[in-house]
């Protein structure tokens, strides 16, 4: 059986998603209005949403139902 390759992340997910969204937005600014620009902006919004979800899931206030 082949072993999985595992990579230890040096940056937290929140930081990686934020930098990804920033890079995508910078690329989108350079593009003319159109489908490609809309797609990049959509991906940036999804990265922001994922960052907020990760923050919510890992918050200390989140408790399992009783």
N, C-alpha and C positions, 0 to 999 in steps of 0.2 A: 504494500500500500504506500502510495506517495504521500509525503508529509506536506502540510500546507506551509507556505511562506508567510511568515508573520512579520509585520513591520511595527515597531514601536513608534508611535507618533510623538514628536517633540513639542508640538504646539497643541493646545486644546482645540476641540472641534469648533467652538465659538469663534476663536481667532482665525482659524483656517477658512471658515465660511465668510467671515467679514472681509478678509483680504481677497477672497475669490469674488465676492460681490463688488468690491471696489474696482478690481481689475476689469471686470465685465462692464461696469458702468463707464469706466474710462474709454474702453473700446467703443461702446455705444455712442459716446459723444462725438466721435470722429466720423461716424457713419451718417449718410443721408437718411431721411425718413423712409421707412420701408419695412419689409418683413424681417430682414436680418436684424435690424435695430430693435424691433419689437421683441424678437426672440431673445436677444441678449438682455433686454430690460426685464423680461419675464423670468429669465434664469436668475437674475440678480434679486428680484423680489422673492423667488423661491428660496434662495440661499438665506435671505434675511428671515423668512418665516421659519426655516429649519433651525436657524440660530436661536430664535425666540422659543421654539418648541424644546430644543435641547436645554436651554436655560430653565424653562418651566419644569421639565422632567427631572432635572438634577437639583432642583431647589430643595433646601432643607425643610421648607414648609409643607411640601407635598407628603401627605400621609396616606397609607392604604385605607380603604373603607373598613369601618368597624362593624 
